Structure formats: C-alpha cells, structure tokens
Amino acid sequence: MREKDLCDLCGGKLKHKKVDLELHIQKELLICEGLPADVCKQCGEKYFDAKVSAKIDEFVKKYKKEKPLRYIPVPVFSGNLVLE
C-alpha cells in the first residue's frame, strides 16, 4: 500500500470521492459542492490534490464575482446555548 493511501491523522484508508467543502470567509459561509477528494474511511478527514487546492485558492480570491447556484438559510446560534 502506498503511503498516500493512508490518512495522516489516524492511519485509516483513503477513498476517492466527491465531497462538499465549507469555506468560512470573514462572516460568510460558502459551500462548494462536488469537489474531488480523498476521504479517510475512519475519521472523515478530506485531502485535496495540489491542482484542486490551487483552484480553491483562486476561487476564494474571486468568489464575489461568481453567481451561486442557490442560496440556503443557515441558522446561527449563540455559543452560550451550547455551553449552558
């Protein structure tokens, strides 16, 4: 088995699949759907190859010029509710 087939965090096996990525930029939440990644079967850690990572970096710089596919409501709760 090649070293890149194992998770750096837990040593679990990786499986190639399409994933969604949540990006938190300042006070905005962006969701990018269907990105190719290697995902750990054990802990769920996502690994993007260099080409995909570079494309994500480019997107972050220009996302305000792009039109999203759709908008979804996202509820926001106070941390105090969690800590009570």
C-alpha positions in Angstrom: 0.0 0.0 0.0 1.3 3.4 -0.9 1.8 6.0 1.9 -0.6 8.5 0.2 -3.4 5.9 0.6 -3.4 6.3 4.4 -4.7 9.2 6.5 -2.1 11.4 8.1 -4.2 11.8 11.2 -5.4 8.3 12.1 -3.8 6.0 9.5 -7.1 4.9 8.1 -7.6 4.0 4.4 -8.5 6.8 1.9 -11.3 6.5 -0.7 -11.6 8.9 -3.6 -15.0 10.6 -3.8 -16.8 13.8 -4.4 -17.3 16.0 -1.3 -18.7 19.3 -0.2 -16.4 21.9 1.2 -17.5 24.6 3.7 -15.4 27.8 3.5 -15.7 30.4 6.2 -14.6 33.8 4.9 -14.9 36.6 7.4 -18.6 36.3 8.3 -19.7 34.4 5.2 -20.2 30.7 4.8 -19.7 29.4 1.3 -20.4 25.8 0.3 -18.6 24.3 -2.7 -20.3 21.1 -3.8 -18.9 18.1 -5.6 -15.1 18.6 -5.2 -12.9 15.5 -5.8 -11.0 14.5 -2.7 -9.5 11.5 -0.9 -11.5 10.9 2.3 -10.5 8.8 5.3 -12.9 6.0 5.8 -12.1 6.0 9.6 -12.1 9.7 10.6 -13.5 11.6 7.6 -10.5 13.8 7.0 -10.5 15.3 3.4 -7.4 15.5 1.3 -7.4 17.6 -1.9 -4.7 17.3 -4.5 -2.5 20.2 -5.4 -4.5 21.1 -8.5 -7.8 21.2 -6.7 -6.3 23.1 -3.8 -4.9 25.8 -6.2 -8.4 26.1 -7.8 -10.0 26.5 -4.4 -7.4 29.3 -3.6 -8.2 31.0 -6.9 -12.0 30.8 -6.2 -11.6 32.3 -2.8 -9.9 35.4 -4.3 -12.8 35.9 -6.9 -15.9 34.3 -5.4 -17.8 37.6 -5.1 -17.8 37.9 -8.9 -19.4 34.4 -9.3 -23.1 33.7 -9.2 -24.0 30.9 -6.7 -26.2 28.0 -7.8 -28.6 28.7 -5.0 -28.9 30.2 -1.5 -29.8 28.3 1.6 -30.8 29.6 5.0 -28.3 28.8 7.7 -29.4 29.1 11.4 -26.8 30.7 13.7 -26.8 30.0 17.5 -25.0 31.7 20.3 -22.1 29.7 21.9 -23.9 30.4 25.3 -26.6 28.0 24.3 -24.1 25.3 23.7 -22.3 25.9 27.0 -25.4 26.0 29.2 
